[in-house]
């Protein structure tokens, strides 16, 4: 049986349809591959941006902490200077002779030394010295911390 002119046999249609299906499948795979590549590129870009933002935030936080540390050290220096000035005032105003003179001189010297220490070392030096003290004497440090905590708790719960 001959096919009328311009028509295809069922075998030819299946072959053409098979190729068409294969072409569609290939195109779909290409599109899916392109979409996957674009998704990977977008994810990589987002990850890079997130890393940049995190780094920027970290640097800003570090700068802020550094600035706060410098301000605290400046404040400690100012307090130290004030303590030294107060010690000088005590030396002038308090008695110079007898037992009271000796006590006032010792008090003024102690305040002066504390002021100089605070002015020279700042809060970072004080924190470092305190850390070393706790490392050298851990048990008394814990006991003192418990005592101070107990006293603070007593004072705050009475209010």
C-alpha positions in Angstrom: 0.0 0.0 0.0 1.3 3.3 -1.0 0.9 6.4 1.0 -0.8 9.3 -0.6 1.7 12.0 -1.7 2.7 14.5 1.2 1.8 12.1 4.0 4.3 10.1 6.0 4.1 6.5 7.0 3.5 5.7 10.7 7.2 4.4 10.8 8.4 7.8 9.6 6.2 9.6 12.0 7.5 7.6 14.9 11.1 8.2 13.8 10.4 12.0 13.4 8.6 12.0 16.7 11.4 10.1 18.4 13.9 12.7 17.1 11.7 15.5 18.2 11.3 14.0 21.6 15.1 13.5 21.8 15.6 17.1 20.7 13.1 18.3 23.4 14.9 16.2 26.0 18.3 17.6 24.9 17.0 21.1 25.0 15.4 20.5 28.5 18.8 19.2 29.7 20.6 22.2 28.3 18.1 24.6 29.9 18.3 22.7 33.2 22.1 22.8 33.1 22.0 26.6 32.3 19.6 27.1 35.2 21.8 25.1 37.6 24.9 27.1 36.4 23.1 30.4 37.0 21.9 29.2 40.4 25.5 28.2 41.4 26.7 31.6 40.2 24.0 33.4 42.2 24.7 31.3 45.3 28.4 32.0 44.9 27.7 35.7 44.6 25.5 35.7 47.6 28.1 33.8 49.6 30.8 36.3 48.6 28.5 39.2 49.5 27.7 37.6 52.9 31.4 37.1 53.6 32.2 40.7 52.7 29.4 42.0 54.9 30.5 39.7 57.8 34.1 40.9 57.4 33.0 44.5 57.4 30.8 44.0 60.5 33.7 42.3 62.2 36.1 45.1 61.4 33.5 47.8 62.5 33.0 45.9 65.8 36.7 45.6 66.4 37.2 49.3 65.7 34.3 50.1 68.1 35.8 47.9 70.8 39.2 49.5 70.3 37.7 52.9 70.5 35.8 52.0 73.7 39.0 50.5 75.2 40.9 53.7 74.4 38.1 55.8 75.9 38.2 53.6 79.1 41.9 54.0 79.3 41.6 57.7 78.9 39.0 57.8 81.7 41.2 55.7 83.9 44.1 58.1 83.2 41.9 61.0 84.2 40.8 59.3 87.4 44.4 58.5 88.2 45.3 62.2 87.7 42.4 63.2 89.9 43.5 60.7 92.6 47.0 62.3 92.6 45.5 65.7 92.9 43.4 64.6 95.8 46.4 63.1 97.5 48.2 66.5 97.2 45.1 68.2 98.7 45.1 65.8 101.6 48.8 66.5 102.2 48.1 70.2 102.4 44.9 70.1 104.5 45.5 67.2 107.0 47.8 67.4 110.0 51.5 66.9 109.5 52.6 65.9 113.0 51.8 63.2 115.5 49.8 60.0 114.9 47.2 61.8 112.7 50.0 63.3 110.7 51.6 59.9 110.1 48.2 58.3 109.2 47.3 61.2 106.8 50.8 61.0 105.2 50.4 57.3 104.7 46.9 57.7 103.3 48.0 60.5 100.9 51.0 58.4 99.7 48.8 55.4 99.1 46.2 57.4 97.1 49.1 59.0 95.2 50.6 55.7 94.3 47.2 54.3 93.2 46.6 57.3 91.1 50.0 57.0 89.4 49.5 53.3 88.8 46.0 53.9 87.3 47.3 56.8 85.2 50.3 54.8 83.8 48.7 51.4 83.4 45.1 52.2 82.5 42.3 49.7 82.7 44.0 47.2 80.4 47.0 47.1 82.8 44.8 46.7 85.8 42.9 43.9 84.2 46.1 42.1 83.2 47.5 42.5 86.8 44.2 41.2 88.2 44.2 38.2 85.9 47.8 37.4 87.0 46.8 37.7 90.6 43.9 35.4 90.2 46.1 32.9 88.4 48.6 33.0 91.3 46.0 32.7 94.0 42.9 31.0 92.6 41.3 29.8 95.9 41.4 33.1 97.8 40.2 34.8 94.6 37.2 32.6 94.4 36.4 33.0 98.1 36.7 36.8 97.7 34.4 36.8 94.7 31.8 34.7 96.6 32.0 37.1 99.5 31.5 40.1 97.3 28.7 38.4 95.4 27.0 37.6 98.7 27.3 41.2 99.9 25.9 42.6 96.7 23.0 40.1 96.8 22.2 41.1 100.4 22.3 44.8 99.5 20.1 44.5 96.4 17.5 42.2 98.0 16.9 44.6 100.9 15.8 47.4 98.6 
